Amino acid sequence: MALHTTAEAPIPVGKVSQLIGEWINRLGTVWTEGQITQLNRRSAKSWVYLTLRDPSQEISIDVVCPPDVFAAVADVVTQGARVVVCAKPSWYAPRGSLSLRAREIRPVGVGELLVRLERLKRALEAEGLFDAARKRPLPFLPRCVGLVTGRASDAERDVLRNATLRWPAVRFEVRQVAVQGVQAVPQVTGAVRELDEHPDVDLIIVARGGGSLEDLLPFSDEGLVRAVAACRTPVVSAIGHERDAPLLDHVADLRASTPTDAAKRTVPDVGEEYERVRALRERSWRVMTGLLEREKRALREVRSRPALADPHRAITDRQADVDFLAGRARRTFGHRLDRAEDDLVHTRARVLALSPAATLERGYAVLQRADGAVIRKPSDAEPGRRLRARVAEGEFGVTVDGPVDGPAEGAAKGAAEE
């Protein structure tokens, strides 16, 4: 509805901005095409602010893009790209500015193709076809190298020439195929599968020179990518130049920047290997020489020790110890014999002093009955009993007369026999 305002009855600016916003919000979405002249993205989760310009009329308009909408094309949309945007007009009342709120962004031309390739890349990556864990190491010296390349192409010449210069004995199984156009995918896929079944082929190289994005599209085909992923033989991708990155590069076991680089990275250089062998031989010689020198020094140190320098010295030292101990033993044993002899002499003297024979030597006699019993008191000698008297020089028989007459006589009277 039209507003009735006059100079005497104006309405505030805020009211005007509010009314404009209400009218714009009733507008629907619109598809528009333009070129991105400014792109402001602070983080992956923040809103993106674009400036979309019409090159033919030099007219620009601001575009506000939610983070999830821009994430779908973030890898292929940059400043300067042409895009088609589905957006709804939006009025920011506090500042009184008009912008478009994007709901979908589509790149134009090559950008749209890149978006499709990016979606396929994410799908294959989610399946694990690009995982580093599934990539196989290349053989050090392949018996035979399978080469899939264009007919009479520079890529073929680069690979064969550089590989032969590096290792003259290398053999190749070459499969010449179409590398662009509608026949490229089936021919490249068939050649890869054929070489994978070849019993002598240890390595497969897929090589092609540089070209436009459309020329390299066959090497991003899903069927070819899955065929390479299923190969039992290691595959090297050498497509285009360093900046080119078809999906085959991600699934291959090794990505070479150029065909020449593929030849250098798959076949060893005979000169480098010879130099490496020579360096290893010198290193081995130094290690062995150092080991022998250390062992010689250790042997000299062992030989310089007293035990080996004069082996008889230990025996001489032990002989002196043995002589000393033997002399000490003899002296100790002699001293003990001397002490034992002295003890024996003293004991013999004491025995002789206490022996009855010594008493007999002093003039005493021992009277014994016939049974050998010693007469100790007069009552044991009955008159008329025959006794044996033992003196120092021998013995003789006596006969008891009877008791003595008195103590003064001092001895028994008897008649001596013969």
C-alpha positions in Angstrom: 0.0 0.0 0.0 1.2 3.5 -0.8 2.0 5.7 2.1 0.5 9.1 2.5 3.3 11.3 3.7 3.9 15.0 3.5 6.5 17.4 4.4 4.5 18.2 7.5 3.9 14.5 8.3 7.1 12.5 7.4 7.9 9.0 8.7 11.2 7.9 10.3 14.1 6.4 8.3 13.8 3.2 10.4 10.2 2.8 9.4 11.1 3.3 5.7 13.8 0.6 6.1 11.4 -1.7 7.8 8.8 -1.3 5.1 11.4 -1.9 2.3 12.5 -5.1 4.1 8.9 -6.4 4.4 8.4 -5.8 0.7 11.7 -7.5 -0.3 11.1 -10.5 2.0 8.0 -11.3 -0.1 10.2 -11.8 -3.2 11.1 -15.4 -4.2 14.5 -17.0 -5.1 16.3 -16.0 -8.2 19.1 -17.6 -10.3 21.8 -15.2 -11.3 25.2 -15.4 -13.0 28.2 -13.3 -12.3 31.9 -13.2 -11.5 33.3 -13.4 -7.9 35.3 -10.2 -7.4 35.7 -10.5 -3.6 35.7 -13.6 -1.4 35.9 -13.4 2.4 36.0 -16.7 4.3 37.4 -16.6 7.8 37.1 -20.3 8.7 35.5 -23.5 7.5 32.5 -23.0 9.8 32.0 -19.3 9.3 29.7 -17.5 6.8 31.2 -16.6 3.5 30.8 -13.1 2.0 31.0 -12.7 -1.7 30.8 -9.8 -4.2 29.2 -10.8 -7.4 29.7 -8.6 -10.4 28.1 -8.4 -13.9 31.1 -7.8 -16.2 29.0 -6.4 -19.0 27.5 -3.6 -16.9 30.0 -3.2 -14.0 27.2 -3.8 -11.5 28.0 -5.6 -8.2 25.9 -7.0 -5.4 26.8 -8.6 -2.1 26.1 -12.3 -1.6 25.9 -14.0 1.9 26.6 -17.7 1.8 26.1 -20.2 4.7 29.1 -22.4 5.4 27.5 -25.7 4.3 26.5 -24.2 0.9 30.0 -22.9 0.2 31.7 -26.1 1.4 30.2 -28.0 -1.5 32.2 -25.9 -4.0 35.0 -24.6 -1.9 37.7 -26.7 -3.7 36.9 -25.3 -7.1 35.4 -21.8 -6.5 37.9 -19.0 -6.0 38.1 -15.3 -6.5 37.6 -14.5 -10.2 35.5 -17.6 -11.0 32.2 -17.4 -12.8 29.3 -19.0 -11.0 25.6 -19.4 -11.1 23.9 -18.6 -7.7 20.5 -19.5 -6.5 19.7 -16.8 -3.9 16.9 -15.0 -2.2 17.0 -11.2 -1.8 17.6 -10.1 1.8 17.3 -6.6 3.3 19.4 -5.7 6.4 17.3 -3.1 8.0 19.7 -1.6 10.6 22.1 -0.6 7.8 19.7 -0.3 5.0 21.6 -2.6 2.6 20.5 -5.2 0.1 22.2 -8.5 -0.4 21.5 -12.0 -1.8 21.4 -15.0 0.6 22.8 -17.9 -1.4 21.1 -21.3 -1.3 23.2 -23.0 -4.0 26.3 -22.2 -6.0 27.3 -23.8 -9.3 30.5 -23.2 -11.1 30.2 -22.3 -14.8 32.0 -24.4 -17.5 35.2 -26.0 -16.2 34.2 -25.3 -12.6 31.1 -27.5 -12.9 33.3 -30.3 -14.2 35.6 -29.8 -11.3 32.7 -30.1 -8.9 31.7 -33.5 -10.4 35.3 -34.7 -10.2 35.5 -33.5 -6.6 32.3 -35.4 -5.7 33.7 -38.6 -7.3 37.0 -38.1 -5.5 35.3 -37.8 -2.1 33.2 -40.9 -2.8 36.2 -43.0 -3.8 38.2 -41.7 -0.9 35.4 -42.7 1.5 35.7 -46.3 0.2 39.4 -46.3 1.1 40.8 -46.5 -2.5 43.2 -43.7 -1.8 44.4 -44.9 1.6 48.2 -45.0 1.9 48.1 -48.3 3.8 46.9 -50.1 0.6 49.7 -48.8 -1.6 52.4 -51.4 -2.4 56.2 -50.7 -2.6 57.8 -50.7 -6.0 60.3 -53.5 -6.8 64.0 -52.4 -6.6 64.9 -53.8 -10.0 61.8 -54.9 -12.0 62.4 -57.8 -14.5 60.0 -56.2 -17.0 58.2 -52.9 -16.9 54.7 -52.6 -18.5 54.1 -49.2 -20.2 50.6 -47.9 -21.2 50.9 -44.8 -23.3 49.8 -43.0 -26.4 50.9 -44.1 -29.9 54.3 -42.6 -30.9 53.9 -40.1 -28.0 56.6 -38.0 -26.3 55.7 -39.7 -23.1 56.7 -43.1 -24.5 60.0 -41.8 -25.8 60.8 -40.0 -22.5 60.1 -43.2 -20.4 62.0 -45.5 -22.7 65.0 -43.2 -23.2 65.5 -42.2 -19.6 64.9 -45.8 -18.3 67.5 -47.2 -20.7 70.0 -44.5 -19.8 69.7 -45.4 -16.2 69.6 -49.2 -16.5 70.5 -50.5 -20.1 69.3 -54.0 -19.3 65.7 -53.0 -18.5 62.9 -54.6 -20.6 59.5 -53.1 -21.5 56.2 -54.4 -22.5 54.6 -51.4 -24.3 50.9 -51.1 -24.9 50.0 -48.2 -27.2 46.4 -46.9 -26.7 44.3 -43.9 -27.1 44.9 -41.4 -24.3 42.0 -39.1 -25.0 38.6 -39.3 -26.5 35.8 -41.8 -26.2 38.1 -44.8 -26.7 40.7 -43.8 -24.1 39.0 -45.3 -21.0 38.3 -48.8 -22.4 41.7 -49.1 -24.1 43.7 -47.9 -21.1 41.7 -50.1 -18.8 42.2 -53.2 -21.0 45.9 -52.6 -21.3 46.3 -52.2 -17.6 44.4 -55.5 -17.0 46.4 -57.3 -19.7 49.8 -56.2 -18.2 48.6 -57.1 -14.7 48.1 -60.7 -15.9 51.5 -60.8 -17.7 53.8 -63.2 -15.7 57.0 -61.2 -16.4 55.7 -57.7 -15.7 56.7 -56.5 -12.2 55.6 -52.9 -12.6 53.1 -50.9 -14.7 53.5 -47.3 -15.8 50.6 -45.3 -17.2 52.1 -42.3 -18.9 50.6 -39.3 -20.8 51.8 -35.8 -21.6 50.2 -32.6 -20.5 46.9 -31.3 -21.7 43.7 -29.5 -20.7 41.3 -30.7 -18.1 39.0 -32.2 -20.7 42.0 -34.0 -22.3 42.9 -35.6 -19.0 39.3 -36.6 -18.1 39.7 -40.3 -19.1 42.3 -40.7 -16.3 39.7 -39.6 -13.8 37.1 -42.2 -15.0 35.7 -44.2 -12.1 36.0 -47.5 -14.1 39.7 -47.0 -14.8 40.4 -45.9 -11.2 38.7 -49.1 -9.8 40.6 -51.3 -12.3 43.9 -49.8 -11.1 42.9 -50.3 -7.5 42.2 -54.0 -8.2 45.7 -54.6 -9.8 48.0 -57.0 -8.1 51.0 -55.4 -9.8 52.2 -52.0 -8.5 51.1 -49.1 -10.8 52.8 -45.8 -11.3 50.8 -42.8 -12.6 52.6 -40.3 -14.8 49.9 -38.1 -16.2 50.5 -34.6 -17.4 52.6 -32.2 -15.5 53.2 -31.4 -11.8 50.0 -29.2 -11.6 47.8 -31.9 -13.2 46.2 -34.3 -10.7 43.7 -36.8 -12.2 42.1 -39.3 -9.9 44.4 -42.0 -11.2 47.3 -40.2 -9.3 45.5 -40.8 -6.0 44.8 -44.5 -6.5 48.2 -45.5 -8.0 50.9 -46.9 -5.8 53.2 -44.1 -6.9 52.5 -40.7 -8.5 55.2 -39.3 -10.8 55.1 -35.7 -11.7 56.0 -36.4 -15.4 56.8 -39.4 -17.6 60.5 -38.6 -17.2 60.1 -38.6 -13.4 58.4 -42.0 -13.7 61.4 -43.5 -15.5 63.8 -42.1 -12.8 61.7 -43.4 -9.9 61.0 -46.9 -11.2 64.4 -48.0 -12.6 67.6 -47.6 -10.6 70.6 -45.7 -12.0 73.5 -48.1 -12.8 76.0 -45.4 -12.1 74.4 -44.5 -8.7 74.2 -48.1 -7.8 77.8 -48.7 -8.7 78.8 -45.7 -6.6 76.7 -46.9 -3.7 78.3 -50.4 -3.9 81.7 -48.8 -4.0 80.9 -46.6 -1.0 79.5 -49.6 0.9 82.7 -51.6 0.1 84.9 -48.7 1.4 82.7 -48.5 4.5 83.0 -52.2 5.0 86.7 -52.0 4.6 87.0 -49.2 7.1 84.8 -51.1 9.6 86.7 -54.3 9.2 90.1 -52.5 9.4 89.0 -50.7 12.5 87.8 -53.9 14.1 91.1 -55.6 13.3 93.1 -52.7 14.7 91.0 -52.8 17.9 91.6 -56.5 18.3 95.3 -56.1 17.6 95.5 -53.4 20.3 93.6 -55.6 22.7 95.9 -58.5 22.0 99.0 -56.4 22.5 97.6 -55.2 25.8 96.9 -58.7 26.9 100.4 -59.9 25.8 102.0 -57.0 27.8 100.4 -58.2 31.0 102.8 -59.9 33.5 101.0 -63.2 33.3 101.7 -63.5 29.5 104.9 -61.5 29.3 106.7 -63.9 31.7 104.5 -67.0 32.2 107.2 -68.7 34.5 107.0 -65.8 36.9 103.8 -67.0 38.4 105.3 -70.5 38.8 108.4 -69.0 40.4 106.3 -66.9 42.8 104.3 -70.0 43.7 107.5 -72.0 44.1 108.8 -69.5 46.6 105.5 -69.7 48.5 105.6 -73.5 48.4 109.2 -73.5 49.7 108.4 -71.0 52.5 105.3 -73.0 53.5 107.2 -76.3 53.4 110.0 -74.9 55.6 107.5 -73.5 57.9 105.8 -76.8 58.1 109.1 -78.6 58.8 110.0 -76.2 61.5 106.5 -76.4 63.1 106.5 -80.2 62.9 110.1 -80.3 64.3 109.1 -78.1 67.2 106.1 -80.3 67.9 108.3 -83.4 67.8 110.8 -81.8 70.2 108.0 -80.9 72.6 106.6 -84.4 72.4 110.0 -85.9 73.0 110.4 -83.7 76.1 107.0 -84.7 77.3 107.9 -88.4 76.8 111.2 -88.0 78.7 109.5 -86.3 81.6 106.7 -88.9 81.6 109.3 -91.8 81.5 111.1 -90.2 84.4 107.9 -89.9 86.4 107.0 -93.5 85.6 110.5 -94.7 86.6 110.2 -92.8 89.8 106.9 -94.3 90.6 107.8 -97.9 89.4 108.1 -100.7 92.0 111.4 -101.6 90.3 112.9 -98.4 91.6 111.8 -99.3 95.1 113.4 -102.7 94.7 116.6 -101.0 93.7 116.7 -99.3 97.0 116.8 -102.7 98.8 113.2 -103.6 99.2 111.6 -106.9 98.3 108.1 -107.9 97.3 106.6 -111.1 98.7 104.0 -113.0 96.7 102.1 -116.1 97.2 102.1 -118.8 94.6 99.0 -117.3 92.9 100.8 -114.0 92.5 99.0 -112.2 95.3 101.2 -109.7 97.1 101.7 -110.1 100.9 100.6 -106.8 102.4 100.2 -107.7 106.1 101.7 -110.4 108.4 98.4 -112.2 108.7 98.6 -113.0 105.0 101.7 -115.1 105.6 100.9 -118.2 107.5 103.7 -120.1 109.0 105.1 -122.8 106.7 103.7 -121.2 103.6 106.1 -121.0 100.8 106.4 -117.5 99.3 108.3 -115.9 96.4 110.5 -113.0 97.2 111.2 -110.5 94.3 114.2 -108.2 94.6 115.9 -105.8 92.1 118.2 -108.5 90.6 115.6 -111.3 90.5 113.6 -113.5 92.8 113.9 -116.5 95.1 111.7 -118.6 97.3 111.2 -118.3 101.0 109.3 -120.2 103.7 107.5 -118.5 106.5 108.6 -119.7 110.0 106.2 -117.7 112.0 105.7 -114.3 113.4 108.8 -112.3 114.3 109.8 -112.1 117.9 109.7 -108.3 118.1 109.9 -105.3 116.0 113.6 -104.9 116.6 114.4 -107.9 114.4 112.8 -106.2 111.5 112.4 -109.2 109.1 111.1 -112.7 108.9 113.3 -115.6 109.4 113.4 -118.0 106.6 115.6 -120.5 105.0 116.8 -119.7 101.5 116.4 -122.4 98.9 118.7 -122.5 96.1 
